[in-house]
Amino acid sequence: MVEQVSPALARRIALAAQGFGRPRPAEVGTRQLNALVDRLRLLQIDSVNVFERSHYLPAFARLGAYDKALLDRLTVDPRGPHTEYWAHEAAFLRKEDWPLFRWRMRAYREKYGSGDSWFAANESTVEWLRSELAANGPLAASEIEHDANRRTGPWWGWSEVKRALERMFLFGEVAIAGRSRFQRRYALVEDVLPAAVLDRTVADADAIRELMRRSAVAHGIGTARDLADYYRLKGPAVGTAIRELEEAGELVPVRVPGWESGGRPAPVWVHRDARFPRRMEAAALLSPFDPVVWFRDRALRMFGFHYRIEIYTPAPQRVFGYYSLPILIDDALVGRIDLKSDRQAGVLRVQSAWTEHGAPGAVVERLLPLLAETAAWQGLAEVEVAAGARGDLAPAVADALRTGVRCGA
């Protein structure tokens, strides 16, 4: 018999699976960061740095303030245990997980590397790059001198060298050996990954089933689309993996009232090891690329939170701000806030702040200590609401700050 799970419990299950609702450690060290990344399985990468780069934020949201250099040792240091690949989008993941994506590498090669593709037509550039990486890698694209290394065309200003390197990265021929000034450093895959990883073979069906299993653990509860989105999986293999995991007892079918698909109750599964918290205590600012909200349909269905990032929206047309962060209070997304780290002035600026319909009245009281902690983590002396800041929450935050609330107070 299918068990029913209330929407509120479903939210708590999902947040607990993501590491929320646990006591924060007295001190965040490498062990705690490693454990968190292992729980999430990946950290999505984004280069926007107006407040803070995205991959640093999930750990802060769940663990509190920490030394970012410790996370760098795990992710961008080539000696660390992580590398990069297109797992959800571009993401840091464990080096030993690389074989789980061979099927995706083959698919990318078939799509972008065969026939009359740009890659096939530029084999001379590719061969030269192979030789250059073999002799001198790892290298950033900017360090590779070549007549073709000029910024042209619509490829985000990419040169032919950068374009070829990114294709080789997609195909699994090149791997990322850390970053310098946040630029990828490319190397031949055998110079980045251990032989034991390169020699490991995982059948396509087994790899997709394992990725779906990991997604279920990280989600706690979800629809087929939810579980597939974590690693951007598609096609009949998704349904096959769910059936096999259900037959093995790892996925348990449940029903969540209000979770519908095409006017009918959506099939939902909960992982057998998921926690069922009776209550959730949390206060966090979420990256736009946090797993809690990165699948916008899930965020809307689970939290009633309609979320679209407005980085690429012209400024006059933005509703909520350039880089608005969802505000998580307990088991609800109660608002969003657009922040800027003004390092020259030593100020964390609130550029806009909004509450969601039905948000509790205590949002400001819960938000102010969180902003103070955030500013201190960023090495900023205080929080200020920018002149002309938009949103119904902005004046309330400004009033509270004027009464004497400051970082560390």
TAURJO-V143133 format. One line per field, one symbol per residue. ss: DSSP state (H for helix, E for strand, L for the rest). phi: phi as a letter, one per 30 degrees, with the letter a starting at -180 (. if undefined). burial: I if it has 9 or more other ideal C-beta (glycine too) atoms within 8 Angstrom, else O. A space follows every 50 residues. Layout:
ss=???
phi=???
burial=???
This chain:
ss=LLEELLHHHHHHHHHHHLLLLLLLLLLLLHHHHHHHHHHHLLEELLLLLL LLLHHHHHHHHHHLLLLHHHHHHHHLLLLLLEEEEELLLEEEEEHHHHHH HHHHHHHHHHHHLLLLLHHHHLHHHHHHHHHHHHHHLLELHHHLLLLLLL LLLLLLLLLHHHHHHHHHHHHLLEEEEEEELLEEEEEEHHHLLLHHHHLL LLLHHHHHHHHHHHHHHHHLEEEHHHHHHLLLLLLHHHHHHHHHHHHLLL EEEEELLLLEELLEELLEEEELLLLLLLLLLLEEEELLLLLLLLLHHHHH HHHLLLLLLLLLLLHHHLLLLLLEEEEEELLEEEEEEEEEEELLLLEEEE EEEEELLLLLLLHHHHHHHHHHHHHHHLLLLEEEEEEEEELHHHHHHHHH HHLLLLLLL
phi=.ddcbdeddeddddddddjdicddddbccedddeddddddiabdcbddbd cadedddedddccjdadddddeddccdddddcbbadccceadbdeddedd cedddddddddcbbicdedddcdddddddedddddbddbdeddccaeddb cbiddhiddddddddddddedidcbccibbhiddccbeedcccdeddddd cbeedddddddddddddddibldddedddechcbidddddddddddddid ccdbbbejdbbiibeddbbcddcddcddabcabaccdecdedbdcddddd ddcicdbbdcecdeedcdcckdbdcdccbhcbcclbbccbddddcibccc caabcdeidddcedddddddddddddddicdacbcdeiecjddedddddd dddkdbeid
burial=OOOOIOIOIIIIIIIIIIIIIOOOIOOIOOOIIIOIIOIIIIIIIIOOOO OOIIIIIIIIIIIOOIOOOIIIIIIOIOOIOIIIIIIIIOIIIOIOIIII IIIOIOOIIOOIIOOOIOIIOIOOIIOIIIOIIOOOIIIIIOOIOIOOIO OOOOOOOIIIIIIIIIIIIIIIOIIIIIIOOOIIIIIIIOIIIOOOIIOO OIOIIOIIIIIIIIIIIIIIIIIIIIIIIIIIIOOOIIOIIIOIIIOOOI IIIIIIOOIOIOOOIIOIIIIOOIOOIOOIOIIIIIIIOIIIIIIIOIII OIOOIOIOOIOOOOOOOIOIIIIIIIIIIIIIIIIIIIIIIIOOOIIIII IIIIIIOOIOOOIIOIIIOIIIIIIIIIOIOIIIIIOOIOIOIIOIIIOI IOOOOIIOO
